[in-house]
Amino acid sequence: MTIALEKSTKTKNSHKPYQFRRFLDLQWSDINCDLHMHTSRTDGKATVSDILQLSVHQGLSCVAFTEHVRKDTDWFPEFAQEVRSNAESYFQLKVLVGCEAKALDFNGELDVSEEILAECDLVLGSVHRFPNGQGGYINVSHLTSQGFAQIEFELALGLLKFAPIDVLAHPGGMYYRLHGEFPAELMRELMKVSLERNIAIEINTSYIRNLPNFLELCAEVNPYVSIGSDMHRLEQLANCRDQLFRLGVGA
């Protein structure tokens, strides 16, 4: 896979950042991957072996196992070894060990340990629940759609500016699920800030509701991008690649 460009300036962890292309430079070899997948180790439905077999059958050139983690997750080194051991049988496939960790505050604090970061080839930072700063979470039912979008934006901004991540996973994803399309002006700003630290914006077809509109913003700002189906079930594997191909991305 020929994904390249500038090296990240992140210094908070020792993993080697994956190298991404900017959106307007994408070729087929750059989208023929799936860099966001979950297994039965957490909330997925398939094993590492199942996913590797189907990845080869689907003709993918690169996959990343990006399991959900928290600071107290103690099984990750074992999981990383499982992935790498299984990958030895699939020489035609580039296999990465990664994780998905959520934002704990507006300053880029990630729910992940240094031990886990050291095992990773790829680190995804995401916004899931909205922390209230007191160890709990904001009751989102009391938020207007505008207020909801602003909080998600500020949490994502903290990840982009301060967190030891390679990818901002499913940007605007919580808003997409509850309110529809994330405000374009906020997404545009996230993309612009992502360029400051060479962090990839994820094209995540599990969350994005209007992919053509999202791709228009990508073409306008031209951020680094990551291709991720956010696979939890085998039938979702390579879904992002396939949707992008149908829309002419990477042609």
LUMDRENFI-482840 format. One record per residue (C-alpha): residue number from 1; residue in one letter; x, z, y. Coordinates in steps of 0.001 Angstrom, whole numbers, plus 524288, in hexadecimal, padded with zeros to 5 digits. Layout:
+-----+----+-------+-------+-------+
:   i : aa :    c1 :    c3 :    c2 :
+-----+----+-------+-------+-------+
: NUM :  A :     X :     Z :     Y :
...
+-----+----+-------+-------+-------+
// end
This chain:
+-----+----+-------+-------+-------+
:   i : aa :    c1 :    c3 :    c2 :
+-----+----+-------+-------+-------+
:   1 :  M : 80000 : 80000 : 80000 :
:   2 :  T : 805AF : 7FC1F : 80D2A :
:   3 :  I : 800A8 : 80674 : 81664 :
:   4 :  A : 80A8D : 80938 : 820E7 :
:   5 :  L : 80D53 : 80CD8 : 82EE2 :
:   6 :  E : 8120E : 8183F : 836CB :
:   7 :  K : 81523 : 8252B : 8307C :
:   8 :  S : 80CAA : 830D7 : 833CD :
:   9 :  T : 811FB : 83B53 : 83CD4 :
:  10 :  K : 80B72 : 8467D : 83583 :
:  11 :  T : 81496 : 851D2 : 832C4 :
:  12 :  K : 80C02 : 85CB3 : 82D73 :
:  13 :  N : 80DAC : 858E4 : 81F2C :
:  14 :  S : 817B0 : 85253 : 81699 :
:  15 :  H : 80FC1 : 847A9 : 80FED :
:  16 :  K : 813C5 : 839C9 : 81299 :
:  17 :  P : 8092A : 83339 : 81AAC :
:  18 :  Y : 80307 : 82706 : 81503 :
:  19 :  Q : 804F9 : 81B00 : 81D5F :
:  20 :  F : 7F8E8 : 813D8 : 82229 :
:  21 :  R : 7F622 : 80706 : 8291C :
:  22 :  R : 7EE5C : 80595 : 83584 :
:  23 :  F : 7E0FC : 7FFA5 : 833EE :
:  24 :  L : 7E3D1 : 7F21E : 83965 :
:  25 :  D : 7EFAA : 7F0CB : 83074 :
:  26 :  L : 7E83F : 7F353 : 823D0 :
:  27 :  Q : 7EA33 : 7E9DE : 818A5 :
:  28 :  W : 7E40C : 7E9A2 : 80B2A :
:  29 :  S : 7EF31 : 7F1A3 : 8058E :
:  30 :  D : 7EC45 : 7FC44 : 80F8D :
:  31 :  I : 7DDD9 : 7FDAC : 80C60 :
:  32 :  N : 7DF6D : 7FC60 : 7FDA6 :
:  33 :  C : 7E03D : 80B07 : 7FC13 :
:  34 :  D : 7D81D : 8175E : 7FBE4 :
:  35 :  L : 7DE7B : 822C3 : 802DE :
:  36 :  H : 7D397 : 82CDD : 80221 :
:  37 :  M : 7CEFB : 83125 : 7F4AD :
:  38 :  H : 7C9EF : 83DB4 : 7EE78 :
:  39 :  T : 7CA34 : 84163 : 7E029 :
:  40 :  S : 7C31B : 84B0A : 7D774 :
:  41 :  R : 7CD63 : 854F2 : 7DBA6 :
:  42 :  T : 7C469 : 8577C : 7E761 :
:  43 :  D : 7B7BD : 8505D : 7EA8A :
:  44 :  G : 7BA75 : 84327 : 7E447 :
:  45 :  K : 7B500 : 83E7C : 7D74F :
:  46 :  A : 7C0A0 : 8376E : 7D12B :
:  47 :  T : 7CDD4 : 83B5E : 7CBC1 :
:  48 :  V : 7DB0A : 836C7 : 7D09A :
:  49 :  S : 7DC64 : 82E45 : 7C47E :
:  50 :  D : 7CEE2 : 8282A : 7C667 :
:  51 :  I : 7D22A : 8248B : 7D467 :
:  52 :  L : 7DF6A : 81EC2 : 7D133 :
:  53 :  Q : 7D9BF : 81645 : 7C671 :
:  54 :  L : 7CEFB : 81109 : 7CF44 :
:  55 :  S : 7D878 : 80F17 : 7DA97 :
:  56 :  V : 7E088 : 805D7 : 7D24A :
:  57 :  H : 7D43F : 7FF03 : 7CD84 :
:  58 :  Q : 7CFD8 : 7FD52 : 7DBB6 :
:  59 :  G : 7DCFB : 7F75F : 7DF38 :
:  60 :  L : 7E0A1 : 801CA : 7E929 :
:  61 :  S : 7EEE4 : 8029F : 7ECF1 :
:  62 :  C : 7EF06 : 81098 : 7F238 :
:  63 :  V : 7E6A3 : 81CD1 : 7F0E8 :
:  64 :  A : 7E797 : 82AA1 : 7F64A :
:  65 :  F : 7E1CD : 836AD : 7EFF0 :
:  66 :  T : 7DDD1 : 83EE4 : 7FBA1 :
:  67 :  E : 7D785 : 84AFA : 7F609 :
:  68 :  H : 7D09A : 85539 : 7FE55 :
:  69 :  V : 7D91E : 86128 : 80098 :
:  70 :  R : 7D936 : 86E1C : 807B6 :
:  71 :  K : 7E42E : 87759 : 80B5D :
:  72 :  D : 7E1DC : 87F79 : 7FF27 :
:  73 :  T : 7E118 : 873E7 : 7F5C7 :
:  74 :  D : 7EA62 : 87755 : 7EAB7 :
:  75 :  W : 7E89B : 86BDA : 7E15F :
:  76 :  F : 7EDFC : 86103 : 7E9ED :
:  77 :  P : 7FBF9 : 86062 : 7E487 :
:  78 :  E : 7F633 : 85F0E : 7D6E4 :
:  79 :  F : 7ED12 : 8545F : 7DBCF :
:  80 :  A : 7F838 : 84D1E : 7E266 :
:  81 :  Q : 7FFE4 : 84D63 : 7D5B4 :
:  82 :  E : 7F402 : 84867 : 7CE42 :
:  83 :  V : 7F2AA : 83CD0 : 7D789 :
:  84 :  R : 8010A : 8395C : 7D720 :
:  85 :  S : 801D2 : 83AC2 : 7C873 :
:  86 :  N : 7F608 : 831F5 : 7C63D :
:  87 :  A : 7FB06 : 8281E : 7D032 :
:  88 :  E : 80724 : 8257E : 7C7F2 :
:  89 :  S : 7FEC2 : 81D3D : 7BED4 :
:  90 :  Y : 7FA19 : 8146C : 7C9F5 :
:  91 :  F : 80664 : 80DD1 : 7CEEA :
:  92 :  Q : 7FE77 : 80330 : 7D5D1 :
:  93 :  L : 7F796 : 80D36 : 7DE67 :
:  94 :  K : 7FD53 : 81549 : 7E97A :
:  95 :  V : 7F7CA : 82303 : 7E829 :
:  96 :  L : 7F878 : 82D51 : 7F2DC :
:  97 :  V : 7F5B8 : 83BDD : 7F276 :
:  98 :  G : 7EE32 : 84075 : 7FE4C :
:  99 :  C : 7E49F : 84A90 : 8031D :
: 100 :  E : 7D927 : 84BB4 : 80C57 :
: 101 :  A : 7D945 : 857F2 : 814C6 :
: 102 :  K : 7CF47 : 85BD2 : 81EF2 :
: 103 :  A : 7D0F4 : 8603C : 82CF6 :
: 104 :  L : 7D04D : 86EEB : 82F02 :
: 105 :  D : 7D05C : 86EAE : 83DD7 :
: 106 :  F : 7D1CC : 865E7 : 849BC :
: 107 :  N : 7E0A1 : 86707 : 849A0 :
: 108 :  G : 7E34B : 85F6C : 83D3B :
: 109 :  E : 7E434 : 86AE3 : 833D0 :
: 110 :  L : 7E23F : 86587 : 82614 :
: 111 :  D : 7DC89 : 86C90 : 81A64 :
: 112 :  V : 7E889 : 869A7 : 8120C :
: 113 :  S : 7F4EB : 87089 : 80DB9 :
: 114 :  E : 802EA : 86C32 : 80FDA :
: 115 :  E : 8047C : 86BB9 : 8010D :
: 116 :  I : 7F9C8 : 86182 : 80010 :
: 117 :  L : 7FF04 : 85998 : 80B72 :
: 118 :  A : 80C4A : 85915 : 804E3 :
: 119 :  E : 80627 : 852B0 : 7F8E2 :
: 120 :  C : 7FF2F : 8480C : 8008A :
: 121 :  D : 80279 : 839EB : 80326 :
: 122 :  L : 7F679 : 83914 : 80BD7 :
: 123 :  V : 7EEE6 : 84353 : 81398 :
: 124 :  L : 7E10C : 840EE : 8184E :
: 125 :  G : 7DB68 : 849AC : 822D0 :
: 126 :  S : 7CCAF : 84A52 : 8240A :
: 127 :  V : 7C1B9 : 850F7 : 82B56 :
: 128 :  H : 7B768 : 856CF : 82286 :
: 129 :  R : 7B0F7 : 86341 : 82729 :
: 130 :  F : 7B253 : 867C4 : 8354F :
: 131 :  P : 7BA10 : 87488 : 8365B :
: 132 :  N : 7B53C : 87E84 : 84037 :
: 133 :  G : 7C281 : 884C9 : 842A6 :
: 134 :  Q : 7BE7C : 89183 : 83C11 :
: 135 :  G : 7C04E : 88DBB : 82DE9 :
: 136 :  G : 7B2E2 : 887D2 : 82C90 :
: 137 :  Y : 7AC1F : 87B25 : 82FEA :
: 138 :  I : 7A35A : 87643 : 83ACB :
: 139 :  N : 794F9 : 874CA : 83781 :
: 140 :  V : 793C8 : 86649 : 83A58 :
: 141 :  S : 784E9 : 86691 : 83A25 :
: 142 :  H : 7857F : 86BF3 : 84807 :
: 143 :  L : 78DEB : 860D0 : 84D24 :
: 144 :  T : 78937 : 854C2 : 8543C :
: 145 :  S : 78E76 : 847FA : 84EEE :
: 146 :  Q : 7974F : 8471F : 85AE2 :
: 147 :  G : 79C65 : 854DB : 858C8 :
: 148 :  F : 79E99 : 85226 : 84A63 :
: 149 :  A : 7A666 : 845DF : 84D6A :
: 150 :  Q : 7AEB1 : 84CF0 : 85785 :
: 151 :  I : 7B26C : 857F4 : 84E32 :
: 152 :  E : 7B5F2 : 84E7A : 84360 :
: 153 :  F : 7BDCE : 84672 : 84D0E :
: 154 :  E : 7C580 : 8524B : 851C5 :
: 155 :  L : 7C87A : 856DE : 843EE :
: 156 :  A : 7CD2F : 8493A : 8404F :
: 157 :  L : 7D524 : 8489B : 84CD4 :
: 158 :  G : 7DC0A : 85527 : 84904 :
: 159 :  L : 7DFAC : 84F4A : 83BE9 :
: 160 :  L : 7E4F5 : 842FC : 84235 :
: 161 :  K : 7ED04 : 84A42 : 84C3E :
: 162 :  F : 7F25E : 855A1 : 84471 :
: 163 :  A : 7EFF2 : 8552F : 835C2 :
: 164 :  P : 7F9F9 : 850CD : 82B81 :
: 165 :  I : 7F17B : 84585 : 826DA :
: 166 :  D : 7F344 : 83725 : 823EA :
: 167 :  V : 7E4E7 : 8335D : 82481 :
: 168 :  L : 7D8F0 : 837D3 : 82C13 :
: 169 :  A : 7CF0A : 8371F : 82118 :
: 170 :  H : 7C118 : 8327D : 82373 :
: 171 :  P : 7C181 : 833F8 : 8325F :
: 172 :  G : 7B405 : 83719 : 83782 :
: 173 :  G : 7AF9A : 8392F : 82988 :
: 174 :  M : 7A75A : 84552 : 82BA4 :
: 175 :  Y : 7A03C : 83EBA : 836D1 :
: 176 :  Y : 79E18 : 8327D : 82EA1 :
: 177 :  R : 79780 : 83AAA : 8242F :
: 178 :  L : 78E4F : 84203 : 82D46 :
: 179 :  H : 78C3D : 8399B : 83953 :
: 180 :  G : 79061 : 82B94 : 836BF :
: 181 :  E : 79B27 : 823B7 : 83D18 :
: 182 :  F : 7A5A0 : 82C03 : 8439F :
: 183 :  P : 7A661 : 82962 : 85263 :
: 184 :  A : 7AF32 : 81DB1 : 854BE :
: 185 :  E : 7B5EB : 82393 : 8609F :
: 186 :  L : 7BA35 : 82F79 : 858BC :
: 187 :  M : 7BEB6 : 82755 : 84D21 :
: 188 :  R : 7C656 : 81E87 : 8565B :
: 189 :  E : 7CD52 : 82A5F : 85BFE :
: 190 :  L : 7D0BB : 82F92 : 84E75 :
: 191 :  M : 7D691 : 82271 : 84AF0 :
: 192 :  K : 7DEA1 : 82236 : 85766 :
: 193 :  V : 7E3D3 : 82FF0 : 85520 :
: 194 :  S : 7E705 : 82CB7 : 846F6 :
: 195 :  L : 7F0E1 : 822C1 : 84BCF :
: 196 :  E : 7F894 : 82D44 : 852ED :
: 197 :  R : 7FD16 : 8332D : 845FD :
: 198 :  N : 7FB9C : 8271E : 83D6B :
: 199 :  I : 7F0B8 : 82D85 : 835A1 :
: 200 :  A : 7E7B3 : 8246A : 82E49 :
: 201 :  I : 7D929 : 82410 : 830F4 :
: 202 :  E : 7D1DE : 82333 : 82425 :
: 203 :  I : 7C869 : 81826 : 82191 :
: 204 :  N : 7BF99 : 8200A : 818A0 :
: 205 :  T : 7B422 : 81890 : 812F7 :
: 206 :  S : 7ADDF : 824D4 : 80D8D :
: 207 :  Y : 7AAC5 : 8299C : 81B54 :
: 208 :  I : 7AAAF : 81E08 : 824A8 :
: 209 :  R : 79CE9 : 81908 : 82693 :
: 210 :  N : 79FEE : 80CE3 : 82E9C :
: 211 :  L : 7ACBB : 80779 : 829A4 :
: 212 :  P : 7ACEB : 7FB49 : 8325D :
: 213 :  N : 7ABBB : 803C0 : 83E8F :
: 214 :  F : 7B692 : 80CB3 : 839D6 :
: 215 :  L : 7BF45 : 80107 : 8372E :
: 216 :  E : 7BCA5 : 7FBBC : 844D3 :
: 217 :  L : 7C22D : 80866 : 84A5D :
: 218 :  C : 7CDCD : 80738 : 8412A :
: 219 :  A : 7D047 : 7F96C : 84625 :
: 220 :  E : 7CF5B : 7FE26 : 85436 :
: 221 :  V : 7D87F : 809E2 : 85316 :
: 222 :  N : 7E096 : 804FF : 84787 :
: 223 :  P : 7E3D6 : 81245 : 8416E :
: 224 :  Y : 7EB0B : 8146C : 834C7 :
: 225 :  V : 7E0BB : 814AD : 82A2F :
: 226 :  S : 7DF2B : 81A21 : 81C8B :
: 227 :  I : 7D633 : 81434 : 8124A :
: 228 :  G : 7CDF8 : 81E68 : 80B58 :
: 229 :  S : 7C19B : 81E00 : 8033E :
: 230 :  D : 7C107 : 82CF2 : 8027F :
: 231 :  M : 7BE7C : 82AD8 : 7F411 :
: 232 :  H : 7B75A : 8358D : 7ECAF :
: 233 :  R : 7B185 : 82CDE : 7E20D :
: 234 :  L : 7B857 : 821C0 : 7DAF9 :
: 235 :  E : 7AED8 : 8178A : 7DFF3 :
: 236 :  Q : 7B37B : 81A79 : 7EDDA :
: 237 :  L : 7C1A0 : 816E4 : 7EB0E :
: 238 :  A : 7C6B1 : 80BC4 : 7F3CA :
: 239 :  N : 7B9C3 : 80B78 : 7FB2A :
: 240 :  C : 7C0D1 : 80BAF : 8083E :
: 241 :  R : 7C9CF : 8008C : 80469 :
: 242 :  D : 7BE6A : 7F865 : 7FFB4 :
: 243 :  Q : 7B645 : 7FA7A : 80BF6 :
: 244 :  L : 7C1B2 : 7F71D : 814B5 :
: 245 :  F : 7C48D : 7EADA : 80CD3 :
: 246 :  R : 7B671 : 7E646 : 80E34 :
: 247 :  L : 7B7AA : 7E80B : 81CF0 :
: 248 :  G : 7C417 : 7DFF4 : 81D69 :
: 249 :  V : 7CDB5 : 7EB02 : 82005 :
: 250 :  G : 7DB41 : 7E816 : 81AE0 :
: 251 :  A : 7D847 : 7D9CC : 81868 :
+-----+----+-------+-------+-------+
// end
